[in-house]
Amino acid sequence: MIKSATEFKFSGRKTYKELFKAGVYVDPLYIPHKIQTFEIDKQPVVINKARIMRCRPRFDDWELEFKIQIRDDRIEGLIVKEVLENAGKYHGIGDYRPRYGLFEVTKFNILSSGKAG
């Protein structure tokens, strides 16, 4: 989300990047995959000028559930949703992204306690 937050203007030339770094927290820190099945994806990569085969798990169907805590009053829940949707559309998560790490936000609720999820 930090990379995505750089694309959203906060005030003047400032973006939401620094606000998100200090004021937005994902809970839990390590999010388990709801669907645990994966394929082994082998791709050639170059490390220190040497080409090797890199094996990574590839989750073709995956789903995550987590909460986002907003600890900065200057950040609104709808901005967090927009940043998260942008991250899913253009940046993705995991290794070898964005090709395999793109995602879609299917559910987003803003809770009265200041948490978004």
Buried (B, 14 or more C-beta within 10 A) or exposed (E): BBBBBEBBEBEEEEBBBBBBEEBBEBEEEEEEEEEEEBEEBEBEEEEEEEEEEEEBEBBEEBEEEEBBBBEEEEBEBEBBBBBBBBBBBEBBBBBBEBEBBBBEEEEBEBEEEEBBB
